[in-house]
Amino acid sequence: MKLRFIPVLAGFLVVYSALSAYVGWNGWLLLSELTGWENPALYWTAVAILAFGYIAGRIGQSTPMKGIAEPLKLLGSYWLAILEYGLILCPIADLTGLLLKWGGASSEVYLSLVGGAAALLLLAILIAGSRNAWSPVIRTYHVQIPKSAGSKNKLTIAMASDLHLGTVIGKGHLKRLLRQIDEIRPDIVLLPGDILDDDLAPFLRKGMPAVLKRLKAPLGVFAVTGNHEYIGGKVPEFGAALDAIGIRLLMDEAAVIDNSFIVIGRKDKAAGERKRISELVEPLDSSLPLIMLDHQPSDLEAAEKNGIDLSLSGHTHRGQMAPNHLITRRIFELDWGYKKKGALHAIVSSGFGFWGPPIRIGSRSEVLKIEVEFKGAAPRSH
């Protein structure tokens, strides 16, 4: 399998290098025109560092070279956004510049003016995208479940998916989560996967469990694995780290909360083997409201057929950077927001954190406040 992977990796690196070189070449055309800079060696060295910084940083972040690897990963993550939007803007700028050149325009027009406009637009995208990524909002949903939940008429859930805690997202952003959840004042906190970015080591080394420990709610804090927890291959150690700070990791299991409702937690699809929803539900008292955490929203049909009342997911990031949302919209029945499917209420979050570039275009980092009303609840005693 590893030998078969080598040509795939080589092919990816060739294509990635070619695309990076194309965007870098456009940058050099503009820079050399504006500054008169003639020797491109230093420029191309910087482009190479940026282009491969994320890969090198990811490899080195848990080695003795982590002091260099972590800044490289951050710089490289921004390059991923520059590359994506560069590949959209550069062909437009090149075609426009070429037409102007054929029309007799000077290089000051077809290079400086057109290239400068494209560069300013790219800069504006990065600034706006950074704000969307680092300034999360609280988004509220209201659902009604026609079941009795003991004496509870209502339940307030705070949900945050896709924290991606690691080398790029650290304690500063995590403290924003704590402040927003304090503002929600939830009865219960639910974390539907991808708490880690990919590696457990930075999470522990940077003292993030001590901050996450402050996440509290009267009915507890519950989490499930996402696909990124499996990348580092230390899911048991991750579960132990959460258990030590009072967060229960549900691994294809359910928890009955206050004899009122049930929280079901599925392993992520990346686990390879996991229980079907029917297997999870079969031993449960389905007269109680069933709330399921499933990192990837890829099983809504089975959730609806097996009596799940509220399904909570993340994973998609809503594409994170438009127009990627056009892809996630095609892959998933629901890639963001709310959908009623039969008796099922399905909610998918764009996530609190992000993967790769700290950039969001067409999406926003968010914490969800979910107000649940139990229409079949018994009247309160006075």
VEXDREN-2710 file (C-alpha; in Angstrom, 1 decimal):
% VEXDREN-2710
k/r/px/py/pz
1/MET/0.0/0.0/0.0
2/LYS/2.8/2.4/0.9
3/LEU/4.6/1.7/-2.4
4/ARG/1.4/2.4/-4.3
5/PHE/1.0/5.7/-2.5
6/ILE/4.3/7.0/-3.7
7/PRO/3.2/7.8/-7.3
8/VAL/0.1/9.5/-5.9
9/LEU/2.2/11.6/-3.6
10/ALA/4.7/12.4/-6.3
11/GLY/1.9/13.4/-8.7
12/PHE/0.3/15.7/-6.0
13/LEU/3.6/17.4/-5.3
14/VAL/4.3/18.0/-9.0
15/VAL/0.8/19.5/-9.6
16/TYR/1.0/21.5/-6.3
17/SER/4.4/22.8/-7.2
18/ALA/3.3/23.8/-10.7
19/LEU/0.3/25.7/-9.4
20/SER/2.3/27.4/-6.6
21/ALA/4.9/28.4/-9.3
22/TYR/2.2/29.9/-11.4
23/VAL/0.8/32.1/-8.6
24/GLY/4.4/32.9/-7.6
25/TRP/5.3/33.9/-11.1
26/ASN/2.4/36.4/-11.2
27/GLY/3.6/37.8/-7.9
28/TRP/7.1/38.3/-9.4
29/LEU/5.8/40.0/-12.5
30/LEU/4.1/42.6/-10.3
31/LEU/6.9/43.0/-7.8
32/SER/9.6/43.3/-10.4
33/GLU/7.6/45.9/-12.3
34/LEU/6.8/48.0/-9.2
35/THR/10.3/47.8/-7.7
36/GLY/12.7/47.2/-10.5
37/TRP/14.0/44.1/-8.6
38/GLU/16.0/42.0/-11.1
39/ASN/17.4/39.0/-9.2
40/PRO/14.5/36.7/-8.3
41/ALA/16.5/34.2/-6.2
42/LEU/15.5/35.6/-2.8
43/TYR/11.9/36.0/-3.9
44/TRP/11.6/32.4/-5.1
45/THR/13.2/31.1/-1.9
46/ALA/10.5/32.9/0.1
47/VAL/7.8/31.5/-2.2
48/ALA/9.2/27.9/-1.8
49/ILE/9.2/28.3/2.0
50/LEU/5.6/29.6/2.0
51/ALA/4.5/26.9/-0.4
52/PHE/5.9/24.0/1.5
53/GLY/5.8/25.5/5.0
54/TYR/2.5/23.8/6.0
55/ILE/3.7/20.4/5.0
56/ALA/7.1/20.9/6.7
57/GLY/5.5/22.4/9.8
58/ARG/3.0/19.5/10.0
59/ILE/5.8/17.0/9.9
60/GLY/8.0/18.8/12.4
61/GLN/5.5/20.1/14.9
62/SER/6.0/17.2/17.3
63/THR/9.8/16.9/16.9
64/PRO/12.7/18.8/18.5
65/MET/12.3/21.2/15.5
66/LYS/8.9/22.3/16.7
67/GLY/10.2/25.8/17.4
68/ILE/10.8/26.3/13.7
69/ALA/8.0/24.0/12.5
70/GLU/5.1/25.8/14.1
71/PRO/5.8/29.3/12.5
72/LEU/6.4/27.5/9.2
73/LYS/3.0/25.8/9.5
74/LEU/1.3/29.1/10.3
75/LEU/2.9/30.9/7.3
76/GLY/2.2/27.9/5.1
77/SER/-1.4/27.9/6.1
78/TYR/-1.8/31.4/4.8
79/TRP/-0.2/30.3/1.5
80/LEU/-3.0/27.8/1.0
81/ALA/-5.5/30.6/1.0
82/ILE/-3.2/32.7/-1.3
83/LEU/-2.9/29.8/-3.6
84/GLU/-6.7/29.1/-3.8
85/TYR/-7.7/32.7/-4.5
86/GLY/-4.6/33.3/-6.6
87/LEU/-5.7/30.5/-8.9
88/ILE/-9.0/32.3/-9.3
89/LEU/-7.7/35.9/-9.7
90/CYS/-4.4/35.3/-11.7
91/PRO/-6.0/33.9/-14.8
92/ILE/-8.5/36.8/-14.9
93/ALA/-5.7/39.3/-14.4
94/ASP/-3.4/37.5/-16.9
95/LEU/-6.1/37.5/-19.6
96/THR/-7.0/41.1/-18.9
97/GLY/-3.4/42.2/-19.0
98/LEU/-2.8/40.2/-22.2
99/LEU/-5.7/41.9/-24.0
100/LEU/-4.5/45.3/-22.9
101/LYS/-1.0/44.5/-24.1
102/TRP/-2.3/43.5/-27.5
103/GLY/-4.3/46.7/-27.5
104/GLY/-1.1/48.7/-27.1
105/ALA/-1.2/49.5/-23.4
106/SER/2.0/50.1/-21.6
107/SER/3.4/47.7/-19.0
108/GLU/2.5/50.3/-16.4
109/VAL/-1.2/49.6/-17.2
110/TYR/-1.3/45.9/-18.0
111/LEU/1.2/44.9/-15.2
112/SER/1.1/47.6/-12.5
113/LEU/-2.6/48.5/-12.7
114/VAL/-4.2/45.1/-13.4
115/GLY/-1.7/43.2/-11.2
116/GLY/-2.0/45.8/-8.4
117/ALA/-5.8/45.6/-8.5
118/ALA/-5.6/41.8/-8.2
119/ALA/-3.1/42.0/-5.4
120/LEU/-5.3/44.5/-3.5
121/LEU/-8.4/42.3/-3.9
122/LEU/-6.4/39.3/-2.7
123/LEU/-5.3/41.3/0.4
124/ALA/-8.9/42.3/1.0
125/ILE/-10.0/38.7/0.9
126/LEU/-7.3/37.7/3.4
127/ILE/-8.2/40.5/5.8
128/ALA/-12.0/39.8/5.6
129/GLY/-11.4/36.0/5.8
130/SER/-9.2/36.4/8.9
131/ARG/-11.9/38.4/10.6
132/ASN/-14.5/35.7/9.8
133/ALA/-12.2/33.0/11.2
134/TRP/-11.0/34.7/14.4
135/SER/-14.3/36.4/15.4
136/PRO/-16.9/33.7/16.0
137/VAL/-20.6/34.4/16.3
138/ILE/-23.3/32.8/18.4
139/ARG/-26.0/31.3/16.1
140/THR/-29.3/30.3/17.6
141/TYR/-31.7/27.5/16.5
142/HIS/-35.1/26.6/18.0
143/VAL/-36.5/23.1/17.8
144/GLN/-39.5/21.3/19.2
145/ILE/-39.4/17.7/20.1
146/PRO/-42.9/16.1/20.7
147/LYS/-41.7/13.9/23.6
148/SER/-41.7/14.1/27.3
149/ALA/-38.4/14.8/29.0
150/GLY/-39.3/14.1/32.6
151/SER/-40.1/17.5/34.3
152/LYS/-38.0/19.4/31.7
153/ASN/-39.9/21.7/29.3
154/LYS/-36.9/23.2/27.7
155/LEU/-33.2/22.5/27.2
156/THR/-30.5/24.9/26.2
157/ILE/-27.6/23.3/24.3
158/ALA/-24.3/25.0/23.5
159/MET/-22.6/23.2/20.6
160/ALA/-19.1/23.8/19.2
161/SER/-17.7/21.6/16.5
162/ASP/-14.4/21.5/14.8
163/LEU/-12.2/23.3/17.4
164/HIS/-9.1/22.1/15.6
165/LEU/-6.9/22.8/18.6
166/GLY/-3.2/22.5/17.9
167/THR/-0.4/24.7/16.6
168/VAL/-2.4/27.3/14.7
169/ILE/-5.5/27.5/17.0
170/GLY/-4.5/27.7/20.6
171/LYS/-5.5/29.0/24.0
172/GLY/-6.4/32.5/22.8
173/HIS/-9.2/31.2/20.5
174/LEU/-10.2/28.6/23.0
175/LYS/-10.8/31.4/25.6
176/ARG/-13.2/33.0/23.1
177/LEU/-15.1/29.8/23.1
178/LEU/-15.4/29.9/26.9
179/ARG/-16.6/33.4/26.9
180/GLN/-19.3/32.7/24.3
181/ILE/-20.5/29.6/26.1
182/ASP/-20.7/31.5/29.3
183/GLU/-22.9/34.0/27.5
184/ILE/-25.2/31.2/26.3
185/ARG/-25.5/29.8/29.9
186/PRO/-26.3/26.3/28.6
187/ASP/-27.7/23.3/30.4
188/ILE/-25.4/21.1/28.5
189/VAL/-22.3/21.5/26.2
190/LEU/-21.9/19.2/23.2
191/LEU/-18.7/18.9/21.1
192/PRO/-19.3/17.0/17.9
193/GLY/-15.7/16.1/16.9
194/ASP/-12.5/17.5/15.6
195/ILE/-11.5/19.0/18.9
196/LEU/-7.9/18.3/17.8
197/ASP/-6.4/19.6/14.7
198/ASP/-4.6/16.3/14.1
199/ASP/-1.9/15.8/16.7
200/LEU/-2.4/15.3/20.4
201/ALA/1.1/16.6/21.3
202/PRO/0.6/20.3/20.7
203/PHE/-2.7/20.2/22.6
204/LEU/-1.0/18.8/25.7
205/ARG/2.2/20.7/25.4
206/LYS/0.5/24.1/25.1
207/GLY/-1.6/23.5/28.2
208/MET/-4.9/23.5/26.4
209/PRO/-6.6/20.9/28.7
210/ALA/-6.3/23.4/31.6
211/VAL/-8.3/25.9/29.6
212/LEU/-10.8/23.4/28.2
213/LYS/-11.3/22.2/31.8
214/ARG/-13.2/25.5/32.5
215/LEU/-15.9/24.4/30.1
216/LYS/-18.8/23.6/32.4
217/ALA/-22.5/23.1/32.3
218/PRO/-25.1/21.8/34.9
219/LEU/-25.8/18.6/32.9
220/GLY/-22.2/18.1/31.8
221/VAL/-19.9/18.3/28.7
222/PHE/-20.0/15.5/26.1
223/ALA/-17.9/15.0/23.0
224/VAL/-17.3/12.6/20.1
225/THR/-14.4/11.9/17.8
226/GLY/-14.0/13.5/14.4
227/ASN/-11.8/12.4/11.6
228/HIS/-8.9/14.6/12.7
229/GLU/-8.6/12.8/16.1
230/TYR/-7.7/9.6/14.1
231/ILE/-5.0/11.3/12.0
232/GLY/-2.6/11.4/15.0
233/GLY/-3.5/7.8/16.0
234/LYS/-3.8/8.5/19.7
235/VAL/-7.6/8.4/20.3
236/PRO/-7.3/6.4/23.6
237/GLU/-4.8/9.0/25.0
238/PHE/-7.1/11.8/23.8
239/GLY/-10.0/10.2/25.5
240/ALA/-8.0/9.9/28.7
241/ALA/-7.0/13.6/28.5
242/LEU/-10.7/14.6/28.1
243/ASP/-11.8/12.3/31.0
244/ALA/-9.2/13.9/33.2
245/ILE/-10.8/17.4/32.7
246/GLY/-14.4/16.2/33.1
247/ILE/-15.4/15.9/29.5
248/ARG/-17.0/12.6/28.6
249/LEU/-16.0/11.1/25.2
250/LEU/-18.8/9.0/23.8
251/MET/-17.5/6.2/21.6
252/ASP/-20.5/4.5/20.1
253/GLU/-22.3/4.8/23.4
254/ALA/-25.1/6.7/25.0
255/ALA/-25.6/8.6/28.2
256/VAL/-29.0/9.1/29.9
257/ILE/-29.1/12.6/31.2
258/ASP/-31.0/13.4/34.4
259/ASN/-33.5/10.6/33.5
260/SER/-34.9/13.1/30.9
261/PHE/-33.2/12.6/27.6
262/ILE/-30.4/10.6/26.0
263/VAL/-27.2/11.8/24.3
264/ILE/-25.8/9.3/21.7
265/GLY/-22.2/9.7/20.6
266/ARG/-21.0/8.0/17.4
267/LYS/-17.4/7.3/16.5
268/ASP/-16.3/9.1/13.4
269/LYS/-16.3/7.3/10.0
270/ALA/-12.5/7.5/10.1
271/ALA/-12.5/4.9/12.9
272/GLY/-13.1/2.2/10.3
273/GLU/-15.5/0.2/12.4
274/ARG/-18.4/1.7/14.2
275/LYS/-21.9/0.7/15.2
276/ARG/-24.9/1.5/13.0
277/ILE/-27.4/3.9/14.3
278/SER/-29.9/1.1/14.6
279/GLU/-27.5/-0.8/16.9
280/LEU/-27.0/2.3/19.1
281/VAL/-30.7/3.0/19.4
282/GLU/-31.9/-0.6/19.9
283/PRO/-31.2/-0.9/23.7
284/LEU/-32.4/2.6/24.5
285/ASP/-35.7/3.9/25.8
286/SER/-36.9/5.7/22.6
287/SER/-39.8/7.3/24.5
288/LEU/-37.1/9.7/25.7
289/PRO/-35.8/12.4/23.4
290/LEU/-32.7/11.1/21.5
291/ILE/-30.0/13.6/20.7
292/MET/-27.1/12.2/18.6
293/LEU/-23.6/13.6/18.0
294/ASP/-22.3/12.4/14.6
295/HIS/-19.3/14.4/13.4
296/GLN/-20.0/13.9/9.7
297/PRO/-23.6/14.6/8.5
298/SER/-23.5/11.7/6.1
299/ASP/-26.2/9.5/7.8
300/LEU/-29.3/11.6/8.1
301/GLU/-31.5/9.1/6.4
302/ALA/-30.6/6.4/8.9
303/ALA/-30.9/8.9/11.8
304/GLU/-34.5/9.7/10.7
305/LYS/-35.5/6.1/10.2
306/ASN/-34.2/5.1/13.6
307/GLY/-36.0/7.7/15.6
308/ILE/-33.3/10.2/16.3
309/ASP/-34.9/13.5/17.3
310/LEU/-32.0/15.8/17.1
311/SER/-28.8/15.2/15.1
312/LEU/-25.8/17.5/15.6
313/SER/-22.8/17.5/13.3
314/GLY/-19.9/19.6/12.0
315/HIS/-17.0/18.5/9.7
316/THR/-18.0/20.5/6.5
317/HIS/-16.8/23.9/7.6
318/ARG/-19.4/25.0/5.0
319/GLY/-16.5/24.7/2.6
320/GLN/-14.6/27.3/4.8
321/MET/-13.5/29.3/1.8
322/ALA/-16.0/30.0/-1.0
323/PRO/-16.5/28.6/-3.6
324/ASN/-15.6/25.4/-1.8
325/HIS/-19.2/25.4/-0.3
326/LEU/-20.4/24.3/-3.8
327/ILE/-18.5/21.1/-3.2
328/THR/-19.7/20.4/0.3
329/ARG/-23.2/21.2/-0.8
330/ARG/-23.0/18.4/-3.4
331/ILE/-21.4/15.9/-1.0
332/PHE/-23.8/16.3/1.9
333/GLU/-27.5/16.4/2.1
334/LEU/-27.1/19.2/4.6
335/ASP/-23.7/20.9/4.7
336/TRP/-24.7/23.8/7.0
337/GLY/-27.6/25.0/8.9
338/TYR/-30.9/23.3/9.8
339/LYS/-33.1/20.8/8.1
340/LYS/-36.3/19.0/9.2
341/LYS/-36.4/15.4/7.8
342/GLY/-39.5/13.6/8.9
343/ALA/-39.4/13.8/12.7
344/LEU/-35.6/14.5/12.7
345/HIS/-34.2/17.9/13.4
346/ALA/-30.7/18.0/11.8
347/ILE/-28.2/20.8/12.5
348/VAL/-24.8/21.1/10.9
349/SER/-22.3/23.7/12.2
350/SER/-19.6/25.4/10.1
351/GLY/-17.4/25.0/13.1
352/PHE/-15.7/27.1/15.8
353/GLY/-12.2/26.6/14.4
354/PHE/-10.8/26.0/10.9
355/TRP/-8.5/23.7/9.1
356/GLY/-5.4/25.0/7.4
357/PRO/-5.6/28.8/6.6
358/PRO/-7.1/30.9/9.4
359/ILE/-9.4/32.3/6.6
360/ARG/-13.2/32.0/6.1
361/ILE/-14.9/33.4/3.1
362/GLY/-18.6/32.6/2.7
363/SER/-18.6/31.0/6.2
364/ARG/-18.1/32.2/9.7
365/SER/-16.7/30.6/12.9
366/GLU/-19.6/29.9/15.2
367/VAL/-20.9/28.6/18.4
368/LEU/-24.5/27.2/18.3
369/LYS/-27.1/28.0/20.9
370/ILE/-29.9/25.4/20.4
371/GLU/-33.1/26.0/22.3
372/VAL/-35.0/22.7/22.6
373/GLU/-38.7/22.7/23.6
374/PHE/-40.2/19.4/24.7
375/LYS/-43.8/19.6/23.7
376/GLY/-44.7/16.3/25.4
377/ALA/-43.2/17.3/28.8
378/ALA/-45.1/16.8/31.9
379/PRO/-46.3/19.9/33.7
380/ARG/-44.0/21.3/36.4
381/SER/-45.0/20.8/40.0
382/HIS/-45.5/23.9/42.1
END
